[in-house]
Each structure stands twice: as structure tokens, then as C-alpha cells.
């Protein structure tokens, strides 16, 4: 059989064990109460989901703002660290030059 000739079979609809015609008024009322309860639960859960979604959206926005601030602080700290390294290198160079002059001065003073 080709794909264009395939027959799709659908499952037979399930039949309730008790037909609607044989249900008593009490059974109808019981089903109605159950359905109303389920609808009420669904509405309550939907509201909870909306509230939680709003809370999560606000938290995500706050985290984005904090993340941006932390990135800025990190960049500023990196610039400060680079400046401090340069200053430290300059100080070490100055110290080395001073120590070299000090050695040279001792050497000259021994010669005198």
C-alpha cells in the first residue's frame, strides 16, 4: 500500500461505564460539584502561576541589573590592578636603581 493510500485508524471513543441517561440527579450534582471544584482549583493554580511568573520576572530583571553593576565593578577593579602593577614596577625599578647607586657609592668610598 502506498503512502497516499494509507488508512488511518482512530481508536473508538471510550464509553462511560454508566450512560448519562441512567445517571441519577444526585450523581449529576456530584459530577457538577466535582467539575466546579476542579475549575476552581485550576483558576487558583493559574493565579499562583501568574504571581510566581511575575516574581521570577522581577528577580530576573534585578539579577540583570546586579550583573551589569558587577561587570562594571570588575572592569574598574581590573583597571585599578593594572595601575597598581605599573606603580609597583616603577617602585621596584626605583629601588633597584637606588640600591645600585648605593653599591657604587660604597665602592667609591672604599677607593677613597
C-alpha positions in Angstrom: 0.0 0.0 0.0 1.5 3.4 -1.0 1.7 6.3 1.5 -1.1 8.1 -0.3 -3.4 5.1 0.1 -2.7 4.5 3.8 -5.7 4.3 6.0 -5.5 6.0 9.4 -7.5 4.3 12.1 -8.8 6.2 15.0 -9.4 4.5 18.3 -13.1 4.1 19.2 -14.3 6.7 21.7 -14.4 5.3 25.2 -17.8 4.8 26.5 -18.6 5.7 30.1 -19.4 2.7 32.4 -22.7 4.4 33.3 -24.6 6.1 30.5 -25.6 9.7 31.0 -29.3 8.7 30.6 -29.0 6.3 33.6 -27.4 8.9 36.0 -29.5 10.0 38.9 -29.9 13.6 39.9 -27.5 13.1 42.9 -24.9 11.7 40.5 -25.3 14.7 38.2 -25.0 17.1 41.1 -21.9 15.2 42.4 -20.3 15.4 38.9 -21.2 19.1 38.7 -19.7 19.8 42.1 -16.5 17.9 41.1 -16.2 19.9 37.9 -16.8 23.2 39.7 -14.1 22.2 42.3 -11.7 21.3 39.5 -12.3 24.6 37.7 -11.8 26.5 41.0 -8.6 24.6 41.6 -7.4 25.3 38.0 -8.2 29.1 38.4 -6.3 29.2 41.7 -3.3 27.4 40.3 -3.4 29.7 37.2 -3.3 32.7 39.5 -0.4 31.2 41.5 1.5 30.6 38.3 0.9 34.2 37.2 2.1 35.5 40.5 5.2 33.3 40.5 5.9 34.3 36.9 5.8 38.0 37.9 8.1 37.3 40.8 10.5 35.4 38.7 10.5 38.1 36.0 11.2 40.8 38.6 14.0 38.6 40.1 15.5 38.1 36.6 15.4 41.9 36.0 17.1 42.5 39.3 19.8 39.9 38.6 20.5 41.5 35.2 20.9 44.9 36.8 23.2 43.4 39.5 25.2 41.6 36.9 25.7 44.7 34.9 26.9 46.6 38.1 29.2 43.7 39.0 30.7 43.8 35.5 31.4 47.5 35.8 33.0 47.0 39.2 35.1 44.1 37.9 36.3 46.3 34.9 37.1 49.2 37.3 39.0 46.8 39.6 41.0 45.4 36.7 42.0 48.9 35.7 43.0 49.6 39.3 45.0 46.4 39.5 46.8 47.3 36.2 47.6 50.8 37.6 48.9 49.3 40.9 51.1 46.8 39.0 52.6 49.7 37.0 53.3 51.7 40.1 54.8 48.6 41.8 57.1 48.0 38.8 58.1 51.7 38.9 58.8 51.4 42.7 60.9 48.2 42.2 62.8 49.9 39.4 63.5 52.9 41.6 64.6 50.6 44.5 66.9 48.7 42.2 68.4 51.9 40.8 68.8 53.3 44.4 70.5 50.0 45.5 72.8 50.1 42.5 73.8 53.7 43.3 74.3 52.8 47.0 76.6 49.9 46.0 78.5 52.2 43.7 78.8 54.9 46.4 80.2 52.2 48.9 82.7 51.1 46.2 83.8 54.7 45.6 84.1 55.4 49.3 86.3 52.3 49.8 88.6 53.5 47.0 89.0 56.8 48.6 
